[in-house]
Amino acid sequence: MHIVVVGLSHRTAPVEVREKLSIPDHSITESLKALKAFSEVLEVSILSTCNRLEIYALVKDKNTGISSIKEFLSEYSGIIFEDLDPHLFCFRQEEAVLHLMKVSAGLDSLVLGEGQILSQVKKMMRLGQENQSTGPILNRLLTQSVSTGKKVRSETNLGTGAVSISSAAVELAQLKIGQENGLDTLVSLESENVLVVGAGRMSRLLITHLKSKGCQKLILVNRNIDRALNLAGDFPDIEIVCKGLNQLDENISISSLVFTSTASEEPIIDLAKIEKLNLSNKLKFIDIGVPRNISNDVKQHQFVKSFDVDDLQEVVSRNQEFRKKIAKEAELLVEEERIIFLEWWASLEAVPVINKLRSDLELIRKEELQKALSRMGPDFSARERKVVEALTKGIINKILHTPVTKLRSPQSREERQASLKIVEKLFSLVEEDKNI
């Protein structure tokens, strides 16, 4: 068996490709079933975020297993394999384990140290368990990866400061407004007419960061007005006017800065919509939805500047150097956790031999106990029989304790295999080939 991960991220694919491979929550169950239908796939889980899609799997054969996952991704996205494959990365065994732990720790995020990714890994684990697509191996790996992410956040300063896609989006707005005024600094958003489209978790973070950057009032548009009102209620010190999605056009017209973050699988704003508004003032769109909420053709409008998640790199790179130094501490913690998991994984190799040894000794124990009890005669009480049986079980457990502990202990694969072969030979656990 092999642990593999196949996927793509902001490092390997542009948003135009990533949005075609975004798997929304309502499609996760169907996708997991499709992956489990491959005979090579034993366990599987899906991580889908705005910046990555990664499929973690336990497979019988690593090459065939990876090919099966790539086949699924091509069919799901509608992108022919030859065009998709250059954007995909594949990691096997140790590299796959390391990658997941780095992802959980925020070390592979666009914004180094991002905290949201940890909750997304938790969600991946939960969905895998709910759909019964994960088993003991992936559950152990995912659980340890989550604990690794928590450890990094609690024992290093990697997660301090602006470390989310939402915070980077707000800083990008500040930077672009500053550059228009001849400044290469992050300026206040106090004078901007701000519109936020969407009322999910990302929008909550957006409003939090907008507040910290000088925004005193904004318009919040959402399909479900009640959800928008509930979100606005959590920010009593900001003036938030809530509108339904049917009022989107008129509110774009009076805005200077628009943030979009909805779960829509199709763009909700395109050039045709913008042209109907007869804009005469400059307008900035910052779209952090994947799939994108704003069509690429919007950039053709003379009064509009539109940015998506790939444009966040400009502001992220300004803060990366400091974080890279802190990241080295986190990488040491990740490496420790990786070794712990791999040692546990390697120890599983001993389980079949241990189980066979225990089974054979148990059979001998029962046979010899039965012989002894038959010689004791009818006068031997039930209580005395239980005492003798407990004694024999205790002897077997004592005998097995040391060799079992040694076989499971951390050691090189070569050492473990040598020990297993000795045990198998000494206790005749493997049937001899009669033709030899």
N, C-alpha and C positions, 0 to 999 in steps of 0.2 A: 504493500500500500504506500501511496505517496500523497503528501500535502502539496497542492499547487494553488496558485492564484493567477488568473488571467484578467486583464482589465486595461483601462485607459484613464488618464487624468489630465489635469491642466498642463502637466509636464510633457505629455506625448500627443495630445490632440487639441485642436482649436474648438471653440464652443460650437461651431457649425457641425462638428462630428459628435461632440459630447451630448448635445441635446437630442440627437437621434437615438442615443443609447441610454437615456435617462429612463429608469423604470419606476413609475409612480407606485405608491403604496398599494393601490387597488389592483395592480398587475403583478405584485410580488408572488402571490400564491400560485398563479398560473405559470409564471416563469420558473419557479422552483420545481413545479411538477414536470415541466418540459425538460429541465436539466436532469432531474432524477430518472427520467425515462431512458436516458443513456445508460447502457449496461455497465459502462466503465465507472460511472459516478456513484460512489457509495454514500457520501455525505456532501451537502452543499449549502452555501449561504451567500446572500447578495448584499453588497454595500453600494447604495446609490445615493449620491449627493450632487450638489451643483457643480462640483469640480472633479468628480470621479465616478466611475462604475467599475467595481471589482467583484469578481466571483471567486470565492474560496471553496475548494473542494478536496475531498479525500477520494482518490481514484485508484483503480487497480493498477493501471499502467500509465505512467506520467505522460508519455507521448500521445497515446490514444485518447487519454482523458483530456489533455489540452486541446487536441483537435476537435473533440466533441463540444467543448465549451466555445471555441471559436466559431464552430458551425452554428451554435445557438445564437451567438452575438450577431453574426452576419444575417441570419434569418430575421431576428427581432428588429434590427435596425433598418433592414432593407438595403444595406450597403454591400455590394459584392465583395467577396473575400479579398480579392487582390487590392482593392482600395482601402479596406478596413485594416488589414493585417499590419501595415507599417505603423499604425497608431497604437497597436496593442503591445503590452508588456507581459511577460510570463516569468514567474518565479517558482522554483521547486524546492521542496523540503526546507533546509535551513534558511534559504533566502526568502521563501514565502513566509515563514514564521517571523523573521526579522522585519519584513515589510509591514505585516499587520501590526506588530507592536510599535513600529515607528509611526504608522498612521494613527493609531490610538493615542499616542503621545503628542500628536500635533507636529511631528518632525517632518512630515511629508506634505504638509498643507501649504497652500498658496501664501497664507499668512502664518508664518512660523510660530507655533505655539497655540494655534487656534483651539479654543475650548469646545466648540460645538461638535467637532468630529467625534469626541468621546461618547456623547449621547447618541450619535448616529451609529457607532459601533455597538453600543448597548441595544439599540433598536434592531440592528442586524441580527444580533444573537437571539433576541426575543422572537422575531419573526421566523427565524430558523427553527426554534423550538416549537412555536405554535403550529407551524406547518409540518413538523416532524421530518424536516429535511436534514437536520444535524443529528449527530450521534455523539458517542463518548469522546472521540478524538477532537472534532471541531468545537464541541462544547467546552472542553478543557482549554483549547487554544484561545477561544474567544473570551472565556472567563479570565484567563491569565492576562490577555491583552488589555482588557478593561481595567484590571487591577494595576497593570503597568502604567496605563494612562493616568490613573488617579495618583499613583506614586510619583510620577514625573511632575504633576501639577502641585503636589503637596511638598515635595522635597527640593524643587528648583524654582527659579523665578521666570521660567519660560512663558508662563501663562499670564504675566502681568502686562498692563497697558492695553492698547488697542489691538486685539488679537482675534478678530472675526471678519468675515466677509462684509458684514454690515458696517463695522467701524471703518474698514478700508474704503467702502463706498462713500461714506460721509467725508472721509479725508480726501478722496479723489475730487469730490465736489468743491471742497475748500481750496484745493490746489488749482483746479481749473479756473475758478472764479478769481483767485489771486493772480494767475498767469495772464488773464484777460486785462488785468489792471497793472501789468508790468511787474508783478511781485512773484517771486518763487517761494512763497510761504503759504501756510494754511491760514486762510482768513476766516473771520467770523461769518456765520450764516444768518445773523440777526436781521439783515435787510432783505433776505430772500423770501419770495412767496413759494412755500414748499408744499408739494403734493406727494402723499405716500399712497400707492395703490397696492392693496393687499393687507390682511390683518392677521397674518400668521406669526410664527416665531421670529423670522427674519425681520419683519416689520416692527415687532416689539423692540428688537435690538437697534433697528434703525432710529426709532423715536428716542430711545435712550441716548444714543450717540448724538443725534441732532440737538437734543436738549443741552448736552454738555458743550456743544460747539456754538451756542448762542441762539439757536432757534427758539422763539417764544410762542409761535403759533403755526399751525399747519392744517391742511385738509386731508382727511383720511377717507379713501374710497375703497369700498369692498362690496362684493356680490351680496354677502349676508350682512345687512346693516346692524343687526343685533351684535354680531361678533365684533364689528368695528366699535360700537358703543362700549362694549365690555373692555376692549383694549384701551380706548380713550379714558375710561374710568380709572385706569391704573396710573394715569399721568395727570393728577389734578392741578399741578402747577404749570401745565402747558395748555394753551387754548387750542383744542382740537375740535374741528367741525367735521362731523361724519356724514358721508354721502353714499348713496347707492351707486352701483356700477353704471346704471342708466344715466347718471349725471357726470360721467367721466369726461366727455368732450368739453362741456362748458367749464369744468374746473381746470382742465389743461390750459384753456384759453387765458385764464387769469393767473397762471403759475409761471415762475421763472426756473424752478428746479423740481423735477419729477423723479421720484424713486419708484421702481416697480419690483414687486416680489410676490407673484401669485403662483398658484399651482396649475394654471392653465397650460394645456399641452400645445396650444396654438397662440401666435401673437395676438395681443388684444389691442395693439396700437400699430398702425402702418401708415405709409405715406399718404394714401388716399384719405384716411381719417384726418391727418394733420392738415392737408391742403384745404379741406372743408372749413377749417377753423379760421383761415385768413389771418395767420399770425403776422404781427408787425414788430414784435419784440423778440429778443433772443431767448431761447428756451433750451435747457439742458435736461436730457434724459439719462438716468443711470439705472440700468437694468441688471439686477442680480438674480433674475429668474433663469433656471435651466430646466426645460427648454425656455428660450428667450421669450419675454413678454412683448418686446418691441422688435418689429421687423427691421431688417438691415437696410431696407430702402428708405427709411426715415432720414438717414444721413444725407440724402439728396436734397433735402429742404434747406433753403438758404439761411433761414433763421434758427435752425435746429442743430444741436450737437448731441450725438447719442453715444453712450459708452455702455459696454457690457462687462461681464466678469473678467474677461481676458485683459481688459484695460486697467484693471486694478493693480497689475504688476508695477505700473509706474509709481504708485504711491507706496506699495509694499516694499519695493526695493530701497526706499529711503530709510526704512527702519530695520532692515535685515541684518546689518553688520553687528549691531549690538546683540541681537537675538542669537546670531550664530555662535557667539562666545558662550552664551548660556546653554545653547543646544548641546555643546560638548558634554556638559554634566549629564544631561538627559540621555544622551547616547550611551553613556557608561551604565546607567540604570537599565536601559533597554537591553543591552548586551547581557547583563546579569540574568535578567528574566528569560531571555532567549535560551541561555544555557540550561536554566532550570527546566524549561519545557522540553528541550531536546533530550535531556537526561531521562525525564519521565517517558518520553516517546521511545527512547532506546530500550528502556527497561521492559516495555511491553513485549519485546522479542523473547523474553524469558518466560512469559506467562504460559504458553502451551506446554513447555517442558515442566514447569512447576506444577501445573494442573495434572499432567500425566503422572508425575512422580507421586503427588499426593493421592491420586486415585488408586495407583498400584499398591501403595503402602496401606491405604484404607481397606482395600480388598484383603490383603494379608492379615491385617488386624482383625477384621470380622471373622475370617476363617479360623484363626488361632483362638480367638475369644470363644467361638462356638465350640471348638474342641475342648477347651478348658472347662466351660460351663457344663458340658455333657458329662464330664468326669466328676463334677462336683455332686451330682445326684440331685434328687428332688428336695433334699433338706436345705439347699442353698436358697435363701430368701430373695425376694424381689429387690429389697433394699441393698443386699450384698451384691446382687448382679449389677445394679446401677453403679455401685462404688467401683467394682472391677472394670466395668465398661469405661467409666470416667478416667480410671487409671491408665488404661490402654490408649485412650485418646490423648491424654496428657503426654504420655511417652512419645507418641508419634509427633505431636506438635513440637515438643522439645527437640527431637531429632531433626526436624525439618527447619527449625527456626534459623539456625546459622547458615546453612546452604542457601535457603530462600533469600535471606537478607543479603548475602554476598552476591547472588545472581541479580538482584534488583538494584544494587548499589551503583552509584556513578562510576563509570569506567569506559574505556574505549570499546568500540564495537568488536574489535579483534579479540580483546581480552574476554568479553562476554561470550562471544561465539565459541572460543576455546573451552571455557568453563562449561558451557551448555553441552558441548560434544562429549566432554569427560563424564558428566552426569548421565547423559543418555547411554553411554557405553557401559558405565559401572552398574547401572540399574536396569540395563536391557530395555530401555524405553522405546527404542526403534527396532522394529522387526528386521532381522537379517534377511538379505536376499538369498533365497533358497537355491537359486541358479548358480550362485558363485561357488 
